[in-house]
Amino acid sequence: MSAHSVPAPAPLPCPAVVRLHCAGPLEAAVVAALQRACFPEDPWDDASVATLTAPPTGFAVIALDGQEQPVGFAMARVTAEDAEILAIGVLPQARRGGIGRRLVEAVADGSRGRGATALFLEVAEDNQEAWTLYKVCGFFSVGRRPGYYRRRDGRVAALVLRRNLDGA
């Protein structure tokens, strides 16, 4: 390896006991509670989550631990050939065990099954942990939105990421 090359991030291990559950508007309260726990600074209410996860364009996935307790979620929507991860999160105590990667893959599979050929998302420019996960999952940067996310001490840009779902 040359002094200028950077090794690719190692895949994160997957936990042995996590079950993914497809969810919809009827489970909006569970998804909204997970979203509030993961992102308390900018939570969505139950009604917003129900609207965003309503078929035929919206869907959600909930990660359940070995005790069937929700520990993570992903919300997505598909419009024609494009899909978007609207929100994804794993409870702090359950992070770094591969749940996020499994949620991303579930959204990719669900989006592909709904006819999408590309999957997009935004990530805060300063969220290195999430950016690393998305790189491992095959995303690449296609844009930047200055001042997109609010922070207590100001605003931070969002990176717009894309993953091809059609094998390209």
C-alpha positions in Angstrom: 0.0 0.0 0.0 1.4 3.4 -1.0 1.6 6.3 1.5 -1.3 8.0 -0.4 -3.7 5.1 -0.5 -6.4 4.7 2.1 -7.8 1.3 2.8 -11.5 0.8 2.3 -13.5 0.7 5.6 -14.0 -2.8 6.9 -17.5 -4.2 6.9 -19.3 -3.9 10.2 -20.2 -7.2 11.9 -23.9 -8.2 11.9 -25.5 -9.1 15.1 -26.7 -12.7 15.3 -30.2 -11.9 16.7 -31.9 -9.0 15.0 -35.1 -9.4 13.1 -36.2 -6.9 10.5 -39.9 -6.2 10.3 -41.6 -4.3 7.4 -43.8 -1.6 8.9 -46.3 0.9 7.6 -48.6 3.6 8.8 -50.2 1.4 11.5 -46.8 1.2 13.3 -46.1 4.9 12.9 -46.0 5.5 16.7 -43.2 2.9 17.0 -41.2 4.4 14.2 -41.8 8.0 15.5 -40.6 7.0 19.0 -37.4 5.5 17.5 -36.9 8.6 15.4 -37.3 10.8 18.5 -34.8 8.6 20.5 -32.2 8.7 17.7 -32.7 12.4 16.7 -34.2 14.3 19.6 -33.3 17.7 18.2 -35.7 17.4 15.2 -38.4 14.8 15.8 -41.3 13.9 13.5 -44.7 13.3 14.9 -46.7 10.1 14.5 -49.0 11.6 11.8 -46.0 12.7 9.7 -44.5 9.2 10.0 -47.8 7.6 9.0 -48.1 9.8 6.0 -44.5 9.2 4.9 -44.7 5.4 5.3 -48.1 5.0 3.5 -48.2 2.7 0.4 -47.8 2.6 -2.4 -44.7 5.0 -2.3 -43.7 4.9 1.3 -42.5 2.1 3.6 -40.5 1.5 6.8 -38.4 -1.2 8.3 -38.0 -1.7 12.1 -35.1 -3.7 13.6 -36.1 -5.8 16.6 -33.5 -7.2 19.0 -33.6 -10.8 20.5 -36.2 -9.7 23.0 -38.4 -8.3 20.1 -37.7 -4.8 21.3 -37.3 -2.1 18.5 -33.8 -0.9 18.3 -33.6 0.8 14.8 -35.7 2.0 11.9 -35.6 3.2 8.3 -38.2 5.1 6.4 -38.1 5.3 2.6 -40.2 6.3 -0.4 -40.0 5.4 -4.0 -41.0 7.7 -6.9 -40.6 6.2 -10.3 -37.0 5.0 -10.6 -35.7 6.9 -7.6 -35.9 5.9 -4.0 -34.9 8.0 -1.0 -34.1 7.0 2.6 -36.0 9.7 4.5 -34.7 8.7 7.9 -32.6 5.9 9.4 -31.5 5.4 12.9 -30.3 2.9 15.5 -30.7 3.5 19.2 -27.3 4.7 20.8 -26.9 1.5 22.9 -27.4 -0.7 19.8 -25.0 1.1 17.4 -21.9 -0.3 15.8 -23.2 -3.8 15.5 -24.3 -3.9 11.9 -28.0 -3.0 12.4 -27.7 0.2 10.3 -26.2 -1.8 7.5 -29.0 -4.3 7.6 -31.6 -1.5 7.5 -29.9 0.1 4.5 -29.8 -3.2 2.7 -33.5 -3.8 3.5 -34.4 -0.4 2.1 -32.3 -1.1 -1.0 -34.1 -4.4 -1.5 -37.5 -2.9 -0.9 -36.8 0.0 -3.2 -35.5 -2.3 -6.0 -38.7 -4.5 -5.6 -40.7 -1.3 -6.1 -38.9 -0.5 -9.4 -36.2 1.9 -8.2 -32.8 1.9 -9.9 -31.2 4.5 -7.6 -31.3 5.1 -3.8 -30.6 8.6 -2.4 -30.1 10.0 1.1 -28.7 13.1 2.8 -26.2 12.9 5.7 -24.8 15.7 7.8 -21.4 16.6 6.6 -20.0 16.2 10.2 -21.5 12.8 10.8 -18.4 10.7 10.0 -19.9 7.5 11.5 -22.9 7.5 9.2 -20.8 8.5 6.2 -18.6 5.5 6.8 -21.6 3.2 7.0 -23.0 4.6 3.7 -19.6 4.2 1.9 -19.5 0.5 3.1 -23.1 0.2 1.7 -22.0 1.5 -1.8 -23.1 5.1 -1.6 -21.1 7.9 -3.2 -21.5 11.7 -3.0 -23.4 13.5 -5.8 -24.0 16.9 -4.2 -23.9 19.1 -1.1 -26.7 21.3 0.5 -25.2 24.1 2.5 -26.8 24.8 5.9 -29.3 21.9 5.5 -29.2 20.6 9.1 -29.8 22.7 12.3 -27.4 22.4 15.2 -27.5 24.1 18.6 -24.4 26.1 17.5 -25.5 26.8 13.9 -26.1 24.9 10.7 -24.2 22.2 8.9 -24.2 21.1 5.2 -25.8 17.9 4.0 -24.0 15.6 1.6 -26.4 14.1 -1.0 -25.5 10.4 -1.5 -26.5 7.9 -4.2 -26.4 4.2 -4.6 -27.1 2.5 -7.8 -29.6 -0.4 -7.5 -29.6 -1.6 -11.0 -26.1 -3.2 -10.9 -24.4 -0.2 -12.6 
